[in-house]
Every structure is written in C-alpha cells, then in structure tokens.
Amino acid sequence: MRVRMLKAAFVTGIGVLGDRCRRVTVAARQRSEAGASTAEYAMTMVAACGFAGVLLAIIRSSPIKSLLLTIIQKAMSLG
C-alpha cells in the first residue's frame, strides 16, 4: 500500500515536472526567435563591410590600378 502511494506521488510529481518543462520549453522556443532577424542582419552587415574593405584594398593596389586605367583608356579610344 505504501509503495503504491509513493509510486503514485512520484508519477504525479514527474507529471507536474514534465508539464512545467514543456511550458518552459515552448516559451523558450517562442522567445528565442525574437531577435534572430536583427542578429542575422548585423552579421550580414559585418560580412559586407569586411568584403568591401578587401575589395577596396585590392582595387587600390598599383597593378589593379594600372589594369583598370588601361581598360578605361582602351574603351575611350574605341569611340
């Protein structure tokens, strides 16, 4: 009899704990997506600025400058 009562209390406790865990999990899932798009936009902006910096460094190098200047001069002389 006593074992049954303890088992019932244990199962009830687990059930209550399980319900609470489910509620907390559902709330966390709903809350975790709130700032995701803002964080994604921020990471995209950081990556874009880094990429722009690399491109700017490449374009400012002297071999690329001379190549671009040659291309522009040839394009101007065609007309």
C-alpha positions in Angstrom: 0.0 0.0 0.0 2.7 2.4 1.0 4.7 1.6 -2.1 1.7 2.3 -4.3 1.2 5.7 -2.6 4.9 6.6 -3.1 4.8 5.4 -6.7 1.6 7.5 -7.3 3.2 10.6 -5.7 6.3 10.0 -7.7 4.4 9.7 -11.0 2.3 12.7 -10.2 5.5 14.7 -9.4 7.0 13.7 -12.6 3.8 14.6 -14.5 3.8 18.1 -12.9 7.5 18.5 -13.6 7.0 17.3 -17.2 4.2 19.8 -17.7 6.3 22.6 -16.4 9.3 21.6 -18.5 7.0 21.6 -21.6 5.7 25.1 -20.8 9.2 26.4 -20.3 10.4 24.8 -23.5 7.5 26.2 -25.5 8.1 29.6 -24.1 11.8 29.5 -24.8 11.2 28.4 -28.4 8.8 31.2 -29.0 11.1 33.8 -27.3 14.4 32.6 -29.0 13.4 33.7 -32.5 12.5 37.3 -31.4 15.9 38.8 -32.2 17.1 36.4 -34.8 16.5 38.6 -37.8 18.2 41.5 -36.2 21.3 39.4 -35.4 21.3 38.0 -38.9 21.2 41.5 -40.4 24.0 42.6 -38.1 26.2 39.6 -39.2 25.4 40.3 -42.8 26.4 43.9 -42.5 29.7 43.0 -40.8 30.5 40.5 -43.5 29.6 43.0 -46.2 31.8 45.7 -44.7 34.7 43.2 -44.4 34.2 42.2 -48.0 34.1 45.8 -49.2 37.3 46.5 -47.3 39.1 43.6 -49.0 37.8 44.8 -52.4 38.9 48.3 -51.7 42.4 47.1 -50.8 42.6 45.1 -54.0 41.5 48.0 -56.2 43.9 50.4 -54.6 46.9 48.2 -55.4 49.1 49.5 -58.2 48.8 46.5 -60.6 45.0 46.7 -60.5 45.0 50.5 -60.8 47.1 50.2 -64.0 44.9 47.4 -65.4 41.7 49.5 -64.8 43.3 52.6 -66.3 44.3 50.6 -69.4 40.8 49.2 -69.8 39.3 52.7 -69.4 41.8 54.2 -71.9 41.1 51.5 -74.5 37.3 51.9 -74.0 37.6 55.7 -74.5 39.7 55.3 -77.7 37.2 53.0 -79.3 34.6 55.7 -79.7 
